[in-house]
Amino acid sequence: MVTRTVEVSRDPSHLCVRDGQLLVLRRDDNRSPLPASPPNLAGTVPLEDLGVLIVDQRDTTYTHTLLAQMAEHGCALVVCGRDHHPAGMFLPLNASTQLLARLDAQINAPRPRVKRLWQAIVAAKITAQAANLPPGPERTRLFALAGEVKSGDTDNREGVAAAVYWPAIFRAIQLPEPFRRRAGESNQAPPPNALLDYAYAALRATVARELVAAGLLPALGIKHIGRGNPFCLADDLMEPLRPIMDARVKYLASMGEWSVCPQSKSEVLKVLAEPAIVRGERGPLMVQVGRLVAAFVAVLMGSKDRLTPADFPILPHAANALRTGSRSSSDSASTRYPPAVSQDDATDTEGDE
């Protein structure tokens, strides 16, 4: 189902619910019973259409009924802090009928299976990064690196690719200062680092929402591990989706908009409802993330051998770039993705820990 991402950031607001509709009311300290047509009504959104609600206005208030009904409809709430960056997330409890079976599969996944999952994730991420670059040596190098990813990415092809990708993606854009990717240091890092962090936070909430809906624990990752991170698995699965947000931030930066402002945030959030391709079919990115999670679950449960390149959402422009042969002739299909069985897999068994 196509859902919407809504941000509340301009005026102090009171959020409540009536007749299954999220009501955004301009803040009025002299509260009284809600009339049929509140004079301070700023807008309404059907809860059944709401996927993610991002609130970046510190004086916003909520009713308990609203939060409860958002949870019932599977909505995620992201609350931003003083620096206007996401500080917390509210997710619904899972209602999956296969909760225990999926949790057991997630907790007890064999090591070779987990390594193959991470191999596919890293290869897909590097391939998507390559599609964001114009034809040239950096792009050719990234396609080659995607084909070199081993089971578990034991050679850290992901890190090598990052060293190629980040200096290249904003090279043709006139930024206030030379770009260097510094995650989580938005106040000190050069632009558009802050906008990238905001975009990734929205993507993280989308992935976490789908994981919970699928009956998985977002805190139990396959690669990311953090005692204070409740969304390790979301961070794992969003890795190949980051280049989708990179492409939008790159476009905004090329138009001279590299700061976090209402206009840039609105453009970033639109990406979640824009078309992406999974297994040859187009659909809103938010929906396609659900299809990726479903494929991930199938691998965990053993009904699917591995994630394939077609399981990962990709933007139409990236798909066209891969299809039209704008890459160098040395970039064959066999080097774009890992082989069906890697050398590492041959030495692992499903019983390894």
Number of C-alpha atoms within 10 A of each C-alpha: 12 15 18 21 22 17 19 18 18 11 15 18 24 19 20 20 22 14 8 15 19 21 22 21 21 18 17 11 7 5 7 7 6 9 7 7 7 12 9 13 14 12 11 16 15 15 24 19 16 20 24 27 21 21 21 23 19 17 12 18 13 13 11 11 12 19 20 13 19 26 18 15 16 22 26 23 24 20 19 19 13 10 10 17 20 20 13 11 19 17 19 19 13 20 13 13 10 12 17 12 12 20 18 13 18 21 14 12 20 17 17 21 24 21 21 25 24 22 27 26 26 30 28 29 26 32 27 28 28 30 27 22 20 15 14 12 12 18 25 19 16 29 27 22 24 28 22 21 28 25 25 23 20 12 12 14 21 20 13 13 24 15 12 17 20 14 14 16 19 21 11 8 15 13 17 11 10 12 20 14 18 16 11 14 12 20 10 10 16 19 23 26 24 24 25 25 20 23 26 23 19 22 28 23 28 24 26 28 28 25 25 21 20 22 21 26 22 20 19 20 21 22 16 15 16 12 7 8 14 17 22 22 23 27 26 22 28 20 17 22 24 19 24 25 22 22 22 19 25 20 15 19 20 15 11 13 18 22 19 22 12 12 11 19 17 14 14 23 22 14 22 27 17 14 19 26 20 21 15 12 11 17 18 18 26 27 22 26 28 20 18 22 23 16 19 20 21 17 21 24 17 13 10 13 14 20 21 18 19 14 22 25 31 28 23 13 13 21 16 13 18 18 10 8 11 14 20 13 8 10 19 14 10 11 16 22 24 23 14 10 11 15 10 15 17 10 8 16 12 12 10 10 10
